[in-house]
Amino acid sequence: KFVTNYLASMDQTTMEELDSWSSSGEFLSSELFKMYALKLFYAASFGRVDEDVIVTLHDDFKIWLGGFFAFTTKRIPGTSIDKGMKARDRILNTLDRLIEKFMEENPEESERSQTTIMGRLIYGKDKDNNRMMTRDEIKDNVLTLIFAGHDTTYASIASLLYHLSQNPDAMKALAEESSSLSEPLKSEELKNAPVLNACMHESWRMDPPAGGGFRKAVKDIQYKGYSFDNGTIFNYSIFLPTTDESLYKNHDKFNMTRFLPKDHPLYQAEMDAGIDPLQGRTNYPIFGGGSHACLGKAFAQLELRVLAVRMMKHYKIEVRNPQRILFPINGWNIEFKLTKMKDE
């Protein structure tokens, strides 16, 4: 029930955004995907979209993000770090009001409490029937999900559209598969769509939004003759394995067939490295792995699936002026134009 509602809300928001983008009849900047990502998260969290709140959160988020790249960590009035911390405080205050309003309007047994992210966070209980999170923990988790998904979603969507525009055979195969999917969209069908998944995974392999991650040792470690003390910080690279020629033949070329199942008509045995990207192993660490894998992994995969299918199913897509971006996120910035199919 939760997943069904989650998908329905995401799909409705996506179709409304696509209609708005296409109605302009113009090329638009991929920067729009940042607002789109925030709308999706808000809809899935609260079960509805409040444009005014979303714009406020979006504006404060950009200011907060700017504080990450300040030259000093001291909160000197007027500096980007000071502005960023003030924006963070405003975001937390906004979330506090939203949580309070949600609890007033949606008691624990209400449907919205059972079918939204916010309901699960507020009313979720552990095995002893105790609430799992305090108010501050809920706000921190929501802030983390917004932070993790805002720019990474923008980069993921733009990169996928860029690679599809450069590989018309892959775009054609995805359009054909998308047109065969049932209505309304079903999560299991999306999850098991081979071309859709192959295109997504290959785009992420070519341009992982984040270049790496960190882990902290919680005890002394002995590994292959090396000793690491408790508290040691490790940095792992996502770029190294995803560009390893021994794992990915012609690694610098987009080829979605490397992730197709063996029984698919477009499968190419010579491109198959036997890697399952869904496992999150060291050969495909796009979302990290293990117990500390990305919290928003399932959400990110679902929103990209829904958007890609809706675009391919209902619109002609044109892409121009691609620009490589490396910082603060990795991927492509593009301009895109959507033209609704004639039979729509």
VMD Tcl script that draws the C-alpha trace (Angstrom):
set ca {
  {0.00 0.00 0.00}
  {2.83 2.38 0.88}
  {4.71 1.69 -2.37}
  {1.53 1.96 -4.46}
  {0.68 5.37 -3.00}
  {4.31 6.45 -3.26}
  {4.39 5.59 -6.98}
  {0.98 7.14 -7.73}
  {1.98 10.44 -6.11}
  {5.31 10.45 -7.93}
  {3.70 9.61 -11.27}
  {1.06 12.32 -10.98}
  {3.63 14.98 -10.08}
  {5.87 13.82 -12.92}
  {3.12 14.02 -15.55}
  {2.14 17.50 -14.38}
  {5.73 18.70 -14.60}
  {6.28 17.17 -18.04}
  {3.11 18.81 -19.34}
  {4.30 22.15 -17.99}
  {7.75 21.78 -19.53}
  {6.42 20.74 -22.93}
  {3.78 23.50 -23.07}
  {6.51 26.15 -23.20}
  {7.57 24.91 -26.64}
  {11.12 26.00 -25.83}
  {14.42 24.51 -24.78}
  {14.70 24.52 -20.99}
  {17.62 24.23 -18.61}
  {18.18 20.98 -16.74}
  {18.34 23.15 -13.59}
  {14.55 22.57 -13.55}
  {15.23 19.04 -12.38}
  {16.33 20.37 -8.98}
  {12.89 21.81 -8.27}
  {11.31 18.67 -9.71}
  {13.30 16.49 -7.29}
  {12.16 18.60 -4.34}
  {8.52 18.41 -5.47}
  {8.71 14.63 -5.71}
  {10.21 14.31 -2.27}
  {7.62 16.68 -0.78}
  {4.73 14.83 -2.44}
  {6.02 11.46 -1.23}
  {6.70 12.84 2.26}
  {3.45 14.70 2.88}
  {1.06 13.23 0.33}
  {0.51 16.54 -1.46}
  {2.39 19.43 -3.09}
  {2.52 22.92 -1.57}
  {4.17 25.19 -4.14}
  {4.90 28.05 -1.73}
  {6.61 25.80 0.81}
  {8.59 24.04 -1.92}
  {9.88 27.33 -3.33}
  {10.89 28.47 0.18}
  {12.71 25.18 0.87}
  {14.39 25.27 -2.54}
  {15.68 28.82 -2.08}
  {16.97 28.15 1.43}
  {18.52 24.88 0.31}
  {20.59 26.65 -2.36}
  {21.86 29.14 0.23}
  {22.65 26.35 2.68}
  {24.51 24.39 0.00}
  {26.57 27.48 -0.82}
  {27.83 27.49 2.74}
  {29.56 24.14 2.17}
  {32.08 25.86 -0.07}
  {33.01 28.72 2.22}
  {36.66 29.65 2.78}
  {36.22 29.53 6.55}
  {34.13 27.55 9.00}
  {33.81 30.53 11.34}
  {30.37 32.13 11.37}
  {31.41 35.65 10.52}
  {28.29 37.76 9.80}
  {27.68 38.15 6.08}
  {29.90 35.24 4.99}
  {28.55 32.30 2.98}
  {28.96 29.96 5.96}
  {26.91 32.30 8.15}
  {24.23 32.66 5.48}
  {24.25 28.90 4.96}
  {23.77 28.13 8.66}
  {20.94 30.65 8.88}
  {19.30 29.00 5.88}
  {19.69 25.61 7.56}
  {17.98 26.96 10.66}
  {15.11 28.26 8.52}
  {14.78 24.86 6.81}
  {14.61 23.10 10.19}
  {12.01 25.60 11.44}
  {9.96 25.03 8.28}
  {10.18 21.27 8.78}
  {9.14 21.69 12.41}
  {5.97 23.52 11.34}
  {5.26 20.96 8.63}
  {5.63 18.07 11.06}
  {3.34 19.75 13.59}
  {0.72 20.40 10.92}
  {1.00 16.85 9.60}
  {0.40 15.39 13.06}
  {-2.62 17.65 13.62}
  {-4.20 16.69 10.31}
  {-3.17 13.02 10.18}
  {-3.50 10.91 13.34}
  {-1.54 7.70 13.60}
  {-4.23 5.44 12.11}
  {-5.03 7.72 9.15}
  {-4.30 6.56 5.61}
  {-1.83 9.35 4.92}
  {0.15 8.39 8.00}
  {0.43 4.87 6.64}
  {1.29 5.83 3.05}
  {3.77 8.71 3.29}
  {7.40 9.06 4.30}
  {6.52 11.60 6.98}
  {3.90 9.31 8.47}
  {6.38 6.46 8.67}
  {9.02 8.67 10.29}
  {6.65 10.20 12.85}
  {4.67 7.11 13.82}
  {7.20 4.35 13.13}
  {7.82 2.04 16.09}
  {10.46 -0.46 17.04}
  {9.94 -4.07 18.07}
  {9.02 -2.94 21.59}
  {6.32 -0.62 20.23}
  {8.28 2.52 21.09}
  {8.55 5.48 18.75}
  {11.80 5.14 16.84}
  {12.66 8.82 16.33}
  {12.57 12.07 18.24}
  {11.42 15.28 16.53}
  {15.04 16.38 16.01}
  {15.95 13.00 14.53}
  {13.01 13.20 12.11}
  {14.09 16.65 10.96}
  {17.70 15.54 10.56}
  {16.64 12.53 8.49}
  {14.42 14.63 6.24}
  {17.22 17.16 5.81}
  {19.62 14.36 4.92}
  {17.24 12.96 2.31}
  {16.72 16.39 0.74}
  {20.46 17.05 0.71}
  {21.29 13.63 -0.74}
  {18.64 13.75 -3.44}
  {18.50 17.35 -4.64}
  {21.59 17.80 -6.83}
  {22.19 14.08 -7.37}
  {18.73 13.68 -8.90}
  {19.27 16.70 -11.14}
  {22.60 15.28 -12.33}
  {21.19 11.76 -12.80}
  {18.31 12.92 -15.00}
  {20.43 15.30 -17.09}
  {23.16 12.69 -17.59}
  {20.66 10.04 -18.66}
  {19.08 12.38 -21.23}
  {22.52 13.37 -22.49}
  {23.66 9.78 -23.00}
  {20.39 8.76 -24.65}
  {20.65 11.72 -27.03}
  {24.15 10.57 -27.99}
  {23.04 6.95 -28.41}
  {19.86 6.90 -30.54}
  {19.70 3.10 -30.62}
  {19.47 3.01 -26.83}
  {16.85 5.79 -26.86}
  {14.80 3.90 -29.47}
  {14.98 0.66 -27.48}
  {13.93 2.47 -24.31}
  {11.04 4.22 -26.08}
  {9.78 0.89 -27.43}
  {9.97 -0.77 -24.03}
  {8.32 2.21 -22.31}
  {5.38 2.13 -24.73}
  {4.73 -1.50 -23.81}
  {4.42 -0.88 -20.06}
  {0.95 -1.05 -18.55}
  {-1.17 1.77 -17.16}
  {-1.18 2.77 -14.41}
  {2.54 2.23 -13.92}
  {3.40 -0.64 -11.61}
  {6.49 -0.65 -9.39}
  {7.41 -4.28 -10.09}
  {7.08 -3.80 -13.82}
  {9.31 -0.73 -13.70}
  {11.81 -2.49 -11.48}
  {12.06 -5.39 -13.93}
  {12.12 -3.41 -17.21}
  {15.46 -4.58 -18.69}
  {16.26 -1.73 -21.11}
  {15.16 0.94 -18.63}
  {17.38 -0.49 -15.91}
  {20.30 -1.04 -18.29}
  {20.18 2.58 -19.49}
  {19.96 3.92 -15.95}
  {22.80 1.78 -14.63}
  {25.05 2.56 -17.58}
  {24.41 6.29 -17.27}
  {25.26 6.14 -13.57}
  {28.37 4.11 -14.38}
  {29.51 6.66 -16.95}
  {28.70 9.63 -14.71}
  {28.21 8.74 -11.04}
  {26.77 11.87 -9.36}
  {29.13 11.48 -6.41}
  {32.77 10.59 -6.92}
  {33.24 8.75 -3.67}
  {32.26 8.36 -0.06}
  {33.58 7.99 3.47}
  {33.55 5.29 6.11}
  {34.80 5.36 9.69}
  {36.34 2.41 11.50}
  {34.46 1.60 14.72}
  {37.17 -0.75 15.95}
  {40.82 -1.57 15.27}
  {41.20 -3.33 11.92}
  {43.83 -5.66 10.47}
  {43.57 -6.02 6.69}
  {46.09 -7.65 4.36}
  {49.00 -6.79 6.59}
  {47.86 -3.22 7.29}
  {46.68 -1.91 10.65}
  {44.01 0.75 11.08}
  {43.06 2.24 14.42}
  {39.53 2.68 15.68}
  {38.25 6.02 14.33}
  {40.27 5.92 11.10}
  {38.45 7.70 8.25}
  {38.48 5.91 4.89}
  {37.67 7.46 1.54}
  {36.54 5.18 -1.27}
  {36.41 6.09 -4.95}
  {33.40 5.40 -7.15}
  {35.23 6.49 -10.29}
  {37.99 3.85 -10.04}
  {35.86 0.69 -10.28}
  {33.38 2.16 -12.80}
  {36.23 3.02 -15.18}
  {38.17 -0.22 -14.64}
  {38.73 -1.77 -18.09}
  {39.07 -5.23 -16.55}
  {35.49 -4.88 -15.28}
  {33.92 -2.83 -18.05}
  {35.13 -3.37 -21.60}
  {35.42 -0.06 -23.50}
  {34.62 1.65 -20.23}
  {34.71 5.13 -21.77}
  {31.84 4.29 -24.15}
  {28.15 4.26 -23.19}
  {26.83 0.78 -23.89}
  {23.69 -0.19 -22.02}
  {23.85 -3.76 -23.36}
  {26.49 -4.58 -20.73}
  {23.67 -4.63 -18.14}
  {21.02 -6.49 -20.13}
  {19.92 -9.99 -19.08}
  {21.18 -12.88 -21.19}
  {17.73 -13.64 -22.62}
  {17.22 -10.13 -24.03}
  {17.38 -9.78 -27.86}
  {19.92 -6.92 -27.58}
  {22.22 -8.79 -25.19}
  {25.90 -8.89 -26.24}
  {27.92 -11.61 -24.56}
  {31.24 -9.85 -25.20}
  {30.07 -6.85 -23.14}
  {28.80 -8.86 -20.17}
  {31.06 -8.54 -17.13}
  {28.71 -10.56 -14.92}
  {28.11 -7.55 -12.68}
  {24.75 -7.00 -11.00}
  {24.51 -3.24 -10.30}
  {21.61 -3.76 -7.88}
  {23.89 -5.56 -5.43}
  {25.95 -2.47 -4.63}
  {29.25 -4.36 -4.60}
  {32.69 -2.78 -4.95}
  {32.47 -3.18 -8.73}
  {29.43 -0.87 -8.86}
  {29.36 1.30 -5.70}
  {27.14 4.10 -7.08}
  {24.98 4.13 -3.93}
  {27.62 2.82 -1.57}
  {26.92 -0.57 -0.09}
  {26.30 -2.65 2.99}
  {24.36 -1.36 5.97}
  {25.39 2.21 5.18}
  {24.18 2.31 1.58}
  {22.47 5.50 0.43}
  {19.20 6.12 2.32}
  {17.55 7.48 -0.81}
  {18.60 4.67 -3.16}
  {15.12 3.21 -3.71}
  {13.57 6.67 -4.06}
  {16.22 7.80 -6.57}
  {15.83 4.68 -8.69}
  {12.04 4.92 -8.73}
  {11.90 8.61 -9.63}
  {14.36 8.14 -12.50}
  {12.39 5.14 -13.77}
  {9.10 7.04 -13.68}
  {10.48 10.15 -15.36}
  {12.32 8.22 -18.09}
  {9.28 6.09 -18.92}
  {6.89 9.04 -18.99}
  {9.24 11.03 -21.21}
  {9.83 8.16 -23.64}
  {6.20 7.11 -23.67}
  {4.64 10.51 -24.36}
  {7.24 12.93 -25.75}
  {9.84 13.53 -28.40}
  {13.04 14.63 -26.64}
  {15.66 17.01 -28.01}
  {18.89 17.82 -26.19}
  {21.40 20.56 -26.94}
  {24.33 22.49 -25.43}
  {25.63 19.73 -23.13}
  {28.18 20.99 -20.61}
  {30.28 18.74 -18.43}
  {30.08 19.48 -14.71}
  {32.46 18.05 -12.14}
  {31.75 20.09 -9.01}
  {29.90 20.13 -6.65}
  {28.24 17.20 -8.42}
  {29.37 15.06 -11.35}
  {27.36 14.80 -14.57}
  {25.99 16.96 -17.36}
  {24.11 20.22 -17.60}
  {21.89 20.31 -20.70}
  {19.08 22.15 -22.40}
  {16.14 19.98 -23.37}
  {12.88 20.34 -25.27}
  {9.83 18.10 -25.01}
  {7.27 17.80 -27.80}
  {4.13 15.85 -27.02}
  {3.43 12.88 -29.29}
  {0.70 13.55 -31.85}
  {-1.56 10.79 -30.55}
  {-1.45 12.20 -27.02}
}
mol new
graphics top color blue
foreach p $ca { graphics top sphere $p radius 0.5 }
foreach p [lrange $ca 0 end-1] q [lrange $ca 1 end] { graphics top cylinder $p $q radius 0.2 }
display resetview
